[in-house]
Amino acid sequence: MKIARLEILKVPPSWVWLKIHTDEGVTGLGEPYLEDHPESVIAEVRRLEPLLIGRDPRRIEALWKAMYEGGNGYRGGPVTMSAISGIDIALWDIAGKAAGLPIHRLLGGACRDRVRMYRATGGERPHCVAPGRPYRAGRDPNARPDEPEGWAECARVLVEEWGFRCLKVHFAPGEGLEVTARVDRFAERFAAVRAGAGPGVDVAVDIHNPHPRIARQLIEALAPHRPLFVEEPMPVERVEVLRQIAEGTSVPLAAGERWMGKWAFFDAVREGALAVLQPDIAHAGGITECRKIAAIGEAAYAKVAPHCPLSPIALAASLQLDACLPNFLVQEHNEVNDWREGGRTAIGKGYLREPFVLDEEAAPGCRRGRGSASSLTTTDCGRSWPTRGARSGASADRPDRRRSRRWAAVGAGRYTPAFACSRARASSPSSSSCHGPARPRPRRRARR
Ligand SMILES: [Mg+2]
């Protein structure tokens, strides 16, 4: 089998997918994308393309190394690593299809049958946006004022109605010191979410890189409420400062969504700075590199909670990795993709033939029902970003953030990609030890 050509697919609202074609007709799908830099990553994929054409797509490790070292001595960086990540995911897709196995079977097999998901929560109730309709064009009419009661109510809805068993709160204190007056306000809202979520539900918090002193104050204020982890407690440049913060608290610290390659994670783990690693499979180096990052973390007793704010392709690849990680904690997803329908919460509607469906433990299945092919199978993808809602004169390399906030032109009917691995398969409880009190075991469903 040889790689024949690479096809770029521009998928609404602003995502980039890659379809790798082989001479034997097997194709693989990946997501080479970097927020605000989509055209740069597409150009990087085209630069790397000659290294791939004519090569066996199943020799993934060798191809990864060739791509990483194929820049005249310049290695890494977010654009190159995002391109490599998307290609790597597509290569694993091909490998799975060629072997007739889901990807996690090629990575050592599943440690769990379901993958626990978490969802962001704040002061507004979650709501669905129909495929093809503007995403969050207006304020949710059911939203409550930005008071603790509203935060508690949102958490309650996500747990009791949507079925999530893990939530994450976002606070954005900025990088200055003048935010000290708001520290107690943040803690009050976190406590409200904790109360609204109820017992047995984990709640994490992302504090988005504040000044290190503010981070210490925030962690002190949040610690009594037992956050699952505190994410990005300071700017990413100085790992030793992160270690100093970690030494001053028992709260687990998390970071890594913008770290590329195994080396940054190695440095952080060696310093004892992190309890939770958050590589993004679409940026850190794909399935190949994230597997290694997880192993580095495992040696330091760190857990893995993959970052994933992108399309269902990146999510599907993440789920395959999650399935086989002994130190997996919880998986993020992009709430643009989730949906309530018929009493169930589905993720990826409008993109996937079979959206991921949360089961009774808020965990989509990670095993593919038919067991005869890989988990990443897509057909009939859209090939252009939507034009409506785009600002005229906007930089060609910055279309995504503005558009994605305005439009979720998922285009049901026009864009009908499909994953084969999606339907929840409820069976044995997840093997993660951080799920809180055990819940009733769900009914076993027929294998698809
Ligand atoms: Mg984050």
Boltz pocket constraint, residues with backbone or C-beta under 6 A from the ligand:
constraints:
  - pocket:
      binder: B
      contacts: [[A, 206], [A, 231], [A, 232], [A, 257]]
      max_distance: 6.0
